[in-house]
Amino acid sequence: MYIVGNKQVEIERTKAALELGGLTKEEIDAEIDKWLCVDNSKKSLFAWIGINPPVGKYTIEKLFKECKLPYEHYIFCVEQHTAHGIRPHIHALAEVNKDTRPSREIPKLAKMFDVSLNVIEYKISKHPVVNDARRAYILGNKSKEKQENVLKDKETRHALNIPDYYEH
């Protein structure tokens, strides 16, 4: 979801309309850029990465220790408290280049974490607003409904001497 203050709903509606209109992802990105008045020449590409192993596969400690992502610059957090119980997982944001393809990266990550492909989420964006929102999410800036779990995750990480986030 795009989060731009009070423009969130409008962006979602614009994106949905563009998708229904048969535009490609690149065309949709260009239209959203125009709408947000974003300068494309100064954008970095970032990959939003979610790694959601099956329940019981990892503890939060083991997942943190094994999270050595193959990118020069990245930030990630480990969490485990969800609306459906305990499930250790990772949210990461990594700087990538224009040649990065999810179809190549997902199998690498699945092999690193010994999980199936379908538990890896990988989305590339050049939108500063989107990437800033994703970074904020990693830092714990989430919806009111998730705040109880954010606090539980902080308590768990602190008890286990795991930082709230790690930046490389």
DASULVEN-V263759 format. One record per backbone hydrogen bond with DSSP energy under -1.0 kcal/mol. CO is the residue of the C=O (numbers start at 1). NH is the residue of the N-H. Records with the same first field share a line. If there is no record, write none. Layout:
BEGIN
CO->NH ; NH
END
This chain:
BEGIN
4->7
7->11
8->12
9->13
10->14
11->15
12->16
13->17
14->18
15->19
16->20
17->21
18->23
19->22
24->28
25->29
26->30
27->31
28->32
29->33
30->34
31->35
32->36
33->38
39->42
40->43
45->96
46->125
47->94
48->123
49->92
50->121
51->90
54->57
59->63
60->64
61->65
62->66
64->67
66->68
69->71
73->95
74->168
75->93
76->166
77->91
79->89
80->87
82->85
85->82
89->79
90->51
91->77
92->49
93->75
94->47
97->100
101->104 ; 105
102->106
105->109
106->110
107->111
108->112
109->113
110->115
116->119
117->120
119->52
121->50
123->48
125->46
127->131
128->132
129->133
130->134
131->135
132->136
133->137
134->138
135->139
136->141
137->140
140->142
143->146
144->147
146->150
147->151
148->152
149->153
150->154
151->155
152->156
153->157
154->158
155->159
156->160
157->162
158->161
166->76
END
